[in-house]
Amino acid sequence: MWSKIINKTSIRVLDLEAYVNVRRKGQRVLLAVCDAELLGKVLREGKVVFKVRRDFYDGLKMSVDEAVDLMDQCTIVNMVGENIVGKAIERGLIHPEAILDISGVPHAQIVKL
């Protein structure tokens, strides 16, 4: 659970959410996951244009914790967003130096050989 202070007298608890899309091809399982608020956005930095496309990332909407739990079952993971990447780092699934920053938004991949 994450908390965000709304004002001095009230606290609202937020469940961080992500969109996940799982694809299987033979023995390989690809998980595409993004922070919910990024779906459909375009990130630009210099000549880099990164589209958080609905056709790639849109699928089930679930908590960030649940999405990270799925990563253990996948051979390839493509993730974008501060919440999902941060949780993957926290759980030791990716190294902080393996993160690509695109317009202030972290992106990472896991490939299990």
Order of alpha helices (4+ residues) and beta strands (2+ residues): beta-beta-beta-beta-beta-beta-alpha-beta-alpha-beta-alpha-beta-beta
